[in-house]
Amino acid sequence: MGKIKDTMAKMKCSECGRITHYTKRNKKKVKEKLSLSKYCNFCRKNTTHTESK
């Protein structure tokens, strides 16, 4: 059995547009872009972060 490779994904704040978080993502299991609620240090509040290139 081979290992399934996880790739690093950049998480971009939906309000200020800055990349503030990185996370691992399995491209074979998760086909659509990630969208998570995370804390943004620049906005100083919880905002929706979406995966960017």
C-alpha positions, 0 to 999 in steps of 0.5 A: 500500500502506498501513502496518500500525499497531503499537499499544503494549502494556503488559506486566504482571508475573505475580508482583507485578502491576506494569506494568514494560515496554511493547512494540509489537504488531501486532493484525492479525498477533498475535490472542492476548495476548503472553506474554514472559519479562522481567526485573522490577526489583521482583521482581529476577528473570526472570518471565513478563510478560503483556499487560494493558489 
